[in-house]
């Protein structure tokens, strides 16, 4: 799996490395899941469709990522740092595509149900407990990655708002500098100023926004 990984240092989610004994308990059932991966993805999607329908591909890519990352973590022989990178990749991608991080418990339960269905009579309580422990270990990494992406998204939103406010202020300053001189007033792009003002009045029921009124007054002053 290759994509940008957003994390600080190994273990920054406060988790120890995955327990090999826990993995040993769930590997057999994970292998059965891998043997019918396509069916597993479809069943997971049927189970959680109500919470991923708004995501790209109606949530199908999300379900595929979840199943493949679980199998990659359980069945592979990756070093601890690579596993952490993989989980941060998963959490970051899910957050960027709009998955609600509060629903990871729901997804974990759904995956366990799918594994139990695939295991049939070979499923037992110790296997079920190990899968629960696995998802409890996995979840903090996904949440830590989601928080980092959410912070970046919020910072980007604030920067965009600040840029919009700065553009609006520059427009007002241009009007102020142009007031009192015929040349200055002629140089002011009053149409752009009106547009900036009316961005705030999009939901107003009046036929004319404040910006349009200002535009009319300015044009009338020029004609005078």
N, C-alpha and C positions, 0 to 999 in steps of 0.2 A: 504494500500500500504506500503510495507516494503522494504527499500533499504537504502543505505547510503545517508544522506542528507548533502550537502556541502553548508554551509552558515555561516555567522559570528554571527549576532545578529538579532532578530526579527525586521523587518522594515528596514534592511540595504539596501534595494533597493530604499529607499526614498519614500515609498508608505504608505498611511494610510490604516487601515483595510477596508475590502470590505464593501460597502454601503448596508445595509439591504434593503433599499427602492429600490435600483437598482435590487437586487436579487429578490425581490418580483415581479417586473415587468417581469422578464424573467423565473420565475419558471414554469409557466403553459406551455410555449413552450418547456422548458427543459424536462418536464415530458413527453410530446409527443415524444421528441427525445429519451428518455430513453425507451419508450415502444417498439421502433423498433431500438434498439441500433445496432444490426448487420447490418441492412440496412443503418443506418447512417454512420457507419464506412466504409462500402463499397462505398457509394456515396462520402464521403470525399476523399477516396483513388482515385476514378475515377477522381475527380476534381484536385487533386494536385499530381497525379502520376508522372508528369514530374520532380518534384523537390525532390522526395523521392525514386525514383527507385533504387538508388545506396545504400540505407540503408538496414540493415538486413531484410530479409523477403520481399524484394522489397517494403519496406515502410509500409507494413501492420501493424506490431506492433506499429509503430509510430502513425498511424491514430487511432488505438485502444486506445493507451495511451492518445492521445489528447481528444478524445470523452469522455472516462471514467473519466479523471481528471476534465474536464469541468462539467460533470454531478455530480461528487463527490463534487465539490466546490459549485455548485449552489443549489443542492437538499439536501445536507447533513446538519448536525447541528454541524459541527466541530468548535472548538474555533479558534480564529484568528491565533495563533501560529501554529496549526496543518495545517491550510490552507496554510500558508507560507511555511511550510516544504514540503507540497505536491507539491507546484509550483516549489520549488527549486529542488525537486526530478525529476520532469518532465523536467525542463530545463537542469539539469545535465545529465540525461539519453539521451536526444535528442542530446546534444552536443557530448557526448562520442560516439554515434553511427553515427556521421557525418552529422547531420542536419544543414544546413546553417541558422544561427540565423537571418540573414537578411530577411528570408522568412516568419517570423511569421505573418506579416501583410497579406500575401497571404493566409496563413492557416486560419487566423481569418475570412477573407472574405468568404472563402470556407465553414467554419463551419456555418456562418450566412446564407449562401445560402441554406445549407442543412436544417437548422432549419426552414427557411421560407417555404421551400417546404413541410416539414412535418406539418406545422401549417395551411396551406391552407388559407381559408377565416378568420381564427382567428388571422392572422398576421396583425399588424397595425404599424404605424410609431413610436409610443411610444415604442413598443416592440423592433423594429429594433434599435432605438436610444439607448435603454438600453443595448442591446447586444454589440453594438459598444463600449459603455462606459465600459462594463465588460471586453472586450478584451484589451482596453486601460489601465485598471487597472492591468490586469494580465500580460501584456507583460514585464514590467520592472523586475519582479521577474524572468521570464524565461531568460531574457538577462543577468541579474546579475549572475545567476547560470552558464550560458554558458561561461561568461567571466572567472569565477573562474576555470572551467574545462579546458578552453583553456590555461590559465596560467599554470596550472599543467602539461598539455600536453607539452607545450613549455619548461618548466623547465626539464621535463624528457628527452626531445629530446636533450637539451643542455648538460645534464649530460651524456647521451650516447655518444655524440660527444667528450666530454672531456675525457671520459674513453678510447675511441678509440685513441685519440691523445696521451694519457699517455702511452698506450700500444705500440704505434709506437715509442715514445721517448725512452721507455725502450729497445726496440729492437735496436735502433741506438746506445744507450749507451753501450749495450752489445757488439756490433761490435767494438766500439771505445776502450773499455777496452781490448778486445781480440787482437787488432792490436799490433804487435811487439813481441808477445810471441807465440811460437808454441803451448803450452798448451792452452793459452787463445783462439787462433784462432780455435783450434780443438773443444773447448767447445761451440762456438757460433752456435746457431741454424740458419744457413744462410737461410735455406728453409723458416722458419717462417718469417724472415726479408724480404725475397723476396715477400712473400705473402702480407705482410703489405704494401709494396711499390706498388705492382701491384693492390691493392685495389683502388688506385687513378688513375689507367690507364685502367680501365675496358672498357672505351669508345674509347681507342686509336686504330687506324687502324693498327699499327705496329704489326708484328708477335710476337715480343719479347718486354715485358715491361722492364722498368728500373730495376725492382727487379730481373728479370731473367738474365739480363746482369750482375748485381752485383753478383748474385749467381755464374755465370760462372767464373767471374774474381776471386772470392774468392776461388773457388775450384781449379782453375789453380794455384793460389798462394800456396795453400797447397801442391799440387803435386810437385811444385818446391822446 
